[in-house]
Amino acid sequence: MARKLWGGRFRKPTDPVVARFTSSIAVDHRLARYDVVGSIAHARMLGKCGIIPQAEANRLVRGLERLLRVIEQGTFKPDPSAEDIHTQVQQMLTKLIGPVAEKLQTARSRNDQVALDLRLYCRDAAAQARKKIRRLQQALVDAAQRFRDVVIPGYTHLQRAQPVLLAHHLLAYVEMLQRDHDRLGEALARINVLPLGAGALAGTSLPIDRHFAARQLKFARVSDNSLDAVSDRDFAVELLGALSLLAVHLSRFAEDAILWATEEFGILELDDAFATGSSLMPQKKNPDVLELIRGQAGVVAGGWVSLLSVLKGLPLAYNRDLQWDKLVVFQAVDLVQGSLTVLERLIRHVDVRRDRIDRLLESDALCATDLAEHLVRKGVPFRQAHEIVGGLVLSAERRGVKLGALRLAELKRFSTLFDEEAQALLNPRRSVEVKLSWGGTSPQSVKQAIGRWRKQFGA
């Protein structure tokens, strides 16, 4: 059994059931690298400040660097008998360099140690997620360029509404992802605070240099209150919140793509490499990847709520309830980063079904709003124009004819202001061409948007 870091005042060994129940090594072994990196900085600080002899600090650092190589080579394995990753690292270091390893815990508690490890992990996770978001954005912009001439029905309430460019729809998700990218960047500023040196809750009487440790670990600043430093998990909540909203955005895209890939919509064709089949029905081509992305948003958001619920009743300072923070953080990071990676690849291999899209556009009632705006340009108040065109649509529906099939004379029965220009507006492509307002769906606006994004990406 691994030796406890805290067993001095206890006369009985821990009950095996209690040991299994309280052990966190099955989860927090993922912090091994961060625990060692933090310990290297701590050992250097102990030597620099003269708290332990410099020669001993150097031995600690060399031993920890050997452990770091083991971890980075992928040969590290968690020890089930260790209570947590901090205990295992301590035990491994003792085997490497002997009793001097006992001095590593000088001026440090597991409370500020685990807070440090989690912050280091969250800092890396947020930075990696931002890189993956950027790659997904680039894939969407490339797809927008590839399909820049494709007009599709835009929907509200899942009912066909107005024609839009498919590229414009894809770029809407680039905007969402940019907000996610920004949120994670803002979260990084609050993650990047050093808690090490807070001790268990009160700091230490030993002459440590926290700012030296912060520089070693590239933290922007040092926490100002030791009680807050060991009990704060706001940074993890903030990361989970940003990941939850990102997961929701990925889920919304997945839902669009799932609908578009159905025979009923027929807008997208999924590449075979990104679809699955049925064990019973030979004809099936299922969007399982997209469904998993859609489903996991609830899991990620659930983790966010879970951590908030853990924190809401905790008195200062550290409480063991916080052991549950890592489980939900790791799960959310894994799910979201996996989704970002697979979705980028899926988008780069997707195609459109132009023949099916043309059939979706045959309902020229999609352009009814353009008729109303035509009347507005002629001086008709919009409410009145809306009513005129609504009556025109109703009349056409009752007669079983399309708006585009109506002769000009029939249009003029509803308003003498209708002319040949109004008839031309009943073409979906013409409809998108006239949407010249900033941020609209016109080819000109979309081309400018693609250019802006590519400039931002440095492409």
N, C-alpha and C positions, 0 to 999 in steps of 0.2 A: 504494500500500500504506500502511496506517496505521502510523505510527511506533511502534516498540516502547517500552514504559515501562522497559525494562531493557537496552537494546542497547549501552551505552557501552563495555564491555570486549570486545565481539565484533568480529572483523575480517571474518568472512564472513556473508553473509545466511543466514537460515534456509532450509534446503532446502524447496522447496514442498510436498513430501510430508509432511515433519515439521510444517510450518506448518498444513497441513490436519488432520493427526492430532492436534495439540495444541490446536487452536482450540476454544474453548467458546462462541463467540458465538451459534451456532445454538440453544443451550440457554439460556445465562445472560442473553440479551437481555431475558428476562422480568423480570430484576432491575433494569431501567433506572430505573424510578421510585424504587426503594429506594436505588440507587446515588447518584442525584442528591439525594434527601432526606438521606441520610447525609453527603454531601459538603457540603451547605448547613450542617449543624450543625458539621462539621469546619472549614469556612472561618470561620464565626462564632467558633469557639473560637480559631483561630489569630490572628484580629484582637483578640479580647478579652484574650488572654494576651500580646499584643505580639510574637508570633513573626514576624508579617508586619505591615506598616503597616495601620492600620484602613481606610484608603482602598482598599487593594488587596483586603482582605477583603471590603469592600462590593462591589467590582467582581466578585469571584468569586461572591458571593451573588446579585447581580443577573443575572449570566450563567446561573448554575445555575437560577434561578427561571424564566428564559426557556426553558431546556431542559425544565424540569418541565412548563411549559404545553404544549410540543410533545408530550410523552409523554402527558399527560392528554387532549389533544385527539385522540389516536389517529393522529397523522401520523408518529410515530417509526418508522423502519425500521432493522433491524440491518444493519450494514456487514460483509459477508462477509470483507473484508480485515482487519478488526480482530481481534486475538487473543482479546479478551474484551470484556465490556460496560464494564469500567473503562477500557480503552483507547479505546473508541469515545466514551464520555462525555468523556474528556480531550481527544480530538481535536475533538469538536464544540464544546467550550468554548473551545478555542484559536482556532477559526475565528470565534467570536462576540466574544471580548474580547481576543484577541491573546496575547503572550508571558506576561502575568501569570498566565495559566491554569496555567503550569508550576509555580507555587507551591502549587497545591492539594495536591500529593502530599507536602508538607512534613509531617514527623512522622507519616507514615502509610505502611503497606505494603499491597500487595494482599492479604496474608494476613489482616490484621485487617479490611480493607475488605470482602472477600467474606464473612467471618464475620458482619460487621455486616449486610450486605445480606440474607443468608440468614435471619438472626434476625428482621429486619424483615418479610420475606416470611412466615416461619412464624408470626409473631405475628398477622399479618392473616389468614392461612389458618385458624388455629385459631379465631380469633374469628368468622370468617365461617361456619365449619363448625358452631359452636355455635348461631348464629342459624338456620341451616338445619335443624339437629336440632330446635330448638324448634318450628319451623313444621311439621315432620313429626309431632312429638308432638301438636301441636294438631289436625292432620288425623286422627290415629288416635283421639284422644279424641272428636272430633266424630263420627267413624264409629261409635265405641262407643255414643254417645248415639243415633245414628240407628238402630242395629240392637240396641238395648238389650233387646228382647224376644225375640231370635232365639236358640233353643237349637240347638246342634250337637253331634255326637259329639266328645268329646275323645279324643286318640289317645296311646298309648304303643306303641313298636315298630311304628308305622304300623298298629296294630290298634285297632279301636274299644274304648275303655276305659270312660269315664264321660261323662255329659252335662255340658256346660259352656255358659255363655252365650258367644256370639260376641264380645260386648263384652269379656268377661273375657280371652279369647284376644288380642284387639287390645291391651288394656291391658298384657299381658305384654311386648309390644314397647315400649310407652312406658317401662316400667321399665328395659329394656335400654338404650334410648336415653338415659335419664337418667344411667346410669353412664357412657356415652360422653361426654355433655355434661360431667359432672364430671371425667372423666379429662383431657379437653382443657383444662378450666379449671386443673387441677393442672399440666399440661404448660406452660401459659402462664407460670406462675411461674418456671419454669426457662428458658424461652425468653427472658424479658424481662430479660436481663443484657447490659450493654454490653461488647463486646470491643474496640471502637475505642480506640486508644492503646496496644495491646499491641505495635504495630509488626510486624516480621517474626516475632519470637519473644521479644525481650528488653526491650521497652519503648523509651523514647527518653530522650536527655539533654536534650531541649528542654523548656521549662517549660509543658507542656500542662496543661489542666484537664479531666480525664476526667469529673468529676462535672457540670461545666457541659454537656458534650456529652450526657451521660445525661439531664439535665433537658430539653434541647432535643428529644431524641428520645423522651421519656417512658419511659425505661427505669427499672425499679424500683431497680436497683443496678448497680455496676460490677464487672467480673470482677477477681478478686484475684490471679491468677497469669497472667503474660503467655504463658508456654508453653502453659498449658491453654487460654487464650482463643482462640489461633489454631488449635489442633488439635482442640478440642472440637466434636463433632457429636452428643453425647448428646441434645441438644434435638431434633435432626432425627430421631434414632432413636426418641425418645419420641413425637414427633408421628406418625411412621409406625406405631408400635405401636398408638397410640390409633386411628388411621385404619384400621388392619388389623382391629382388633376391631369397630369400627363397621361396616366392610365385611362382616364375617362376620355381624353382626346383620341387616344389610340383606339379605344372601344368604339367611339363614334365613327371613326374612319372605317373600322372593321365592319360595322353595321351597314354603312353605305356600300362597301364593296361586296358584302354578302348579298344584299338586295340586288345590286347591279349584275351579279354573276348568275342570278336565277334566270330561267327561261322567260318568266313573266316580265322582267326588265330587259335582260339580254344586252346590257351595255358593255360589261367586261367579260373577257375570257381569261380564266386563271391558267397559268402554266401548269402542266401535269406535275412538275416537280414540287409544286406548292399546293397540291390538292391530294385528297385521299379518296378511296372507293368504299363501297359497301360490301360486307361479307355475304350478303344475300342477293342484292340487286346489281347485276353486272353493269348496268348502264350508268350508275351513279358516279358523279364527280363532286365531291363534297369540300366545302371551304373550311375544313377543320382548323387550320392555322388561324384563320380570322375569327372563328368561333372561340377558340381558346383565348385570343387576345381580348375579345369582347367580354368573356366570362371573368377574366382575371381582374378586371377593374374593380369588381366588388370585393375581391380578396384583398387587394392593395388598400382600398378605402377602409375595409374592415380592420386592417392592421393599424391604420391611423387612429381610428376610433378606439381601438383596444389600448393603445399607448396613452391616449388622452384619459381613458377611464382608469388606468393604473395610476396616473399622476394626480388625479383630481383630489384624492384624500390623503396624500402623503404629507406628514409633518416634516419639517427640516430636522436632520439633514439627510444623510444617506439611509435608505431602507432597502431590504433585500427584494422587495417588490420589483425593484429596478432590474433584477435579473431578466425579466421578461422583455425588456426593451430590445435586446439584440435579436430575438427570434423574429419579431415583426419587421424590424429594419432589414435584416438579411433577406427575408422572404420578399419584401417589396422590391428591394434592389435587384434581386435575381429575376423576378418576374418582369419588371419593366425593362431592364437591360436586354433580356432575352427577346422581348417583344419588339424593341427598337431594332435589333439586329435582323430578325426574321422578316419584319415588315419592310425594311429597306430592300432586302433581296427580292421579296415578292413583287414589290412595285416595279423594280427594274426588269421583271420578266412578264409583266401583265400586258395584255393586248385588248383592243376594243373591237366590238362587233358592229361595224358601221351599217350593215344591212338592217340589223334589228333596231339600231338607233333611229334610222330613217323612218321606220314604222311608228316608233314612239312619237315622232315629231308630226305625224300626219294630222293630229288633232290641232287644227290651226286656231282653236280657241285659246291656245297658249299665247297668242299675240293680241288678245282682246285689250289688254292694258295699253298697247301701242295705239290702238284705235282711239281709246279715250284720250290719250295724250295728244293725238293728232287734233282732236276737237279743242283741247285746251290751247294749243298753239293758234287756233282760229278764234280764240276769245271766249270759248264756252267755259263756265265755271266747272271745276272738276267734278263736284257732286252731280251736276246735271249731265256731264259727259259720261260719268260712270253709269248713271241710270239709262241713258240712251243706248250705250253699248250692251248693258245687261239685257235690255229688251231685245236687241238685235240677236244676241246669243240664244236667248230663250226661243225666239221665233225660228231660228235656224234649227235648233234641236227638235222642236215640235214638227218641223217639216222633214227632218232627217237629212239635212244638207249641211255641208261645211261652210264656214264663213268665206273661205277662199273661192267657193263656187258661186257665191252671190254676185249678181251683176251690179254694176254701179248704180243702175236705176233703182235696184232693190235697196241698196245701202242708203240712197238719198231719201227713201221713204221714211227713214228714221232720223236723218239729218241732211239738209241740203248742203252742209259743209263738207260732206264726204266727197273725195275726188280720186283721181287715179293714184295719187301719192298714198292715200289711205289704203287702197287695195294692195299696193306694193308692200305695205307694212305687215301683211298677213303671212309673209315668208319668215320662218324662224331665223334664217341667217341674217336677213335684213334687220330683224328685231334686235339681235345682239350687236350689229354694227352701229346702231344709233344710240346705244347706251354709253355715251361719251362722258358721263359724269365721273369725277375722280373716284377710283375704286370700283367702277362698274365693270361689266362683263364684255365690253367691246374688244375686238382684236387689238386695237391700238393700246388700250389700257392694260390688257394682259401682257402684251409684248413689253411694255414699259416695266410692269411688275417683275417679269422674268429677268429683265436687265438689272433692276435694282437688287434683286436677291443674288444674282450671280456676282454683282459687284461686291455685295456684302460678304459673300463667301470667298471672295478673292479669286473667283474662277474667270 
